[in-house]
Amino acid sequence: MNKLGAEFLGTFWLVLGGCGSAVLAAGFPDVGIGLLGVSLAFGLTVLTGAYAFGHISGAHFNPAVTIGLLVGGRFQAKDVLPYILAQILGGIAAATVLYVVATGNGSEIGGFAANGYGAHSPGAYDLKAALVIEFVMTFMFLMVIMGVTDERAPKGFAGIAIGLMLTLIHLISIPVTNTSVNPARSISQAIFVGDWALSQLWLFILVPIAAAALAGFLYKQFFSK
């Protein structure tokens, strides 16, 4: 239960901090933090969460990461479903808090930082572009995670590298899909938006998981000790 609680809280913090910055602060009149600020917020949530909970649960906070680590031989199959459930519930809890806050001044939730493509992409990027960017970003994210948590890697710096990697991923891909690379993050926001967000959710579940699994497999085959 300690591990599942850590995954719940870590994912809660990731969604609340990252999506909260996008919904509440990105476009705030005159002093909004913009895309750079949102990217940093996502990275900082993972960085702080990794050091807070990494020694308890491994600090996955992401179903794609859990599956990638399973395929890469770093995680046990019996724990996969409980981890994923804890992550999804943590994300939904965070989205619930964010919904209450975001509507506290009478505003509509709008896009609610949900992930999308086509008309619902921030830059109007099509399905093909969304699929490619989500696959490549998640693949590289898992490669970095596998590398910095390798027993041969310098100790104590994994959280920093992973947090900065997630920041970089958001800097690249927010204009394309609002950046997912995390099915729990996508599910939590889509539930509140409904309609188009739920109809496009399949991409932000399947593609990150496939990319993470491939990265875990390739790292295990070619880069492991």
N, C-alpha and C positions, 0 to 999 in steps of 0.2 A: 504493500500500500504506500510506503514511503516513495517508491519510484514513481508510481502512478500519480501521486499527489504532486511530485516535482514536475512531471510532464504536464499536468493540468495547469499548474501555476505558471510554468515557463511559457506555455502556449498562450495562456491568458495574457501574460505581460507582452508577448510579441504582438498579438493582435491589437490589444488596447493601445500600446505605445506606437506601433507602426500605423495602423489604420486610423487611430485617434489623431495622430499628427496630420494625416491626409484630410480627414473630415473636418477637424476643428481649427487647424492652424495653417494649413498650406496656403490658403487664399485669404487669410484674415486681412481686412483692409489696412493698407499702408505698411504693415509690419509682418505680413505672412512669411512663413519659412520657405515656401516654394518646394520644387522637386528636390533640391539639394537637402533641405531640412528633413523632408520625408524620408529620403534615402538614408540619411544619418540616423533618424529615429529607428528605422527597422534594424540597422546594424547595431545600434546601441542596445536595443532590447535583447538581441541575441547575445551580445558580448556580456552584458550584465547578468542575463539569465544563465549563461554558460558557467560563469564563476560562482553563481549562487547555487545552482542545482546540478552542475556537471558531475560532481563527486557522488551524487545520489543516484541519478538516473541516466547519466550520459548526455543529458541536455539535447535531446533530439528536437522536440517542439514542432515536429513536422512528419506526417506519415511517409512522405517520400524519403526522408532521411532514414527513418526506421527501416523501410524496405531495402534501401540501398545498403545499409549496414548489414542487414540480414544476408543479402546476396553476396556481399563482400566478406562474409565469414566473421563479422564483428558482433553479431547479435543472435540471440536464440529465438527460434521460431515460436516457441510457446508464449513468448512475451509480446509478439507483434500485435495481435488484436487488442489486448488490454492497453498497450501504449497508444495505438491509433485512436481508440475510443476516448481515452483520457485527453488526448490532444484535441480531438474534435469538440468535446465538451468544454474544454478550456477556451477554445476559440469562440464558441457560441456564447459562453458566459461573458467574455470580453465584449463581443458585439452587442449583447444585451445592455451592458453598462454604457457602451458608447451610444446606443440608440437613445437611452434615457437622457444622457447629457446633451446629445446633438439636437434633440427636439425640445430641450428645456427653455429655449427662447422663442418657441413657436415655429421654428423652421421645419421644413420638410427634409427628409434624409437625402433626397436626390439619389445620386449614384452610390453613395455610402462607401466609396473606395472599392466597390466590387470589381472583379476582373471581367474583361470582355474583349471582344474583337468586332471588326466591322464598324457599325454605327456606334457601338459602345466601347470602342477603343479610344483613348484620349487623343490619339493622332489619326483615327480612322483607318488603322491598319487592318488588312483582311485576315481571313482565317489562316491562310498559309503563313503569313508573317508571324501571327500569334503562335502557331504551332512550332515554328522553327525557333523563335526566341525563347519560348518556355522550355523547349527541349534542351537547347544549348546551355542556357543559364543554369538549369537544374543539373545537367550533366557536369558542368564545371564546378558547381557548388559542391557536389558530392566528391568529385576528385580532390578538391581542396580539403574537405572534411576528412576523407580517408588518409590523405597525405599528412596533415598536421596532427592527426591522432595516431599515426603509426608509431609503434614502439621505438623506432629509430629517430623520430623527430625530436627536436629540442622540447624539453618539458616546460609546461607552464604558460605557453604562448598560444595554444590552440584557440582559446576563446577570442583572442584579439584578431587572429587571422580569419576566423570564421565570421566574426562581426564585420570586419572590413570587407570581406568578400560579399556578404549580403548587401552592404552599402553600395559596392560597385555594381552588383547585379541590378539594384534598383535605379542607379544612375543611368544605366544603359536602357532598361526595359520598361520603366514606368510609362513612357509615351506610347508604347505598343499595346500593353495589356493591363496597365496598372500594376504589373508584376505580381505573379503568384509564387511560383516555385514551391508552393506549400498548399496541398489540398485542404488542410484544416483552416487556414486563413481564408481560402476561397469559399469554402462551405459556409463559414460563419457569416460572412457578409452577404452572400447570395440568399440566404434564408430570409433576411430582412428586406432585401430589395424585391425578391420574387421575380415573376414574369421572365424578362429577358435574361437576368443573371442566372436563374435556375436552368434555363434552356441552353445556356452556353457553359454551364458548370462542368460538363463532361470533359472538356479539354483541359481544364485546370485541375482535374483529378487524374486522368489517365496519362497525360503527357509527362508531368513531373515524376510520376511513379515509374513510368517506362524509362525515362532518362536516368533516374537515380539507380534503378536496377542495373542498367547497362554500365554505368560508371562503377558500381560496386563490383560487378563481374570483371570488368577490364582491369581495375586496380588489383584485384585479387590474383588475376592471371599473370599480369605483366610487371607489377610494381611491388608486390608483397615480398617479404623476406623469403 
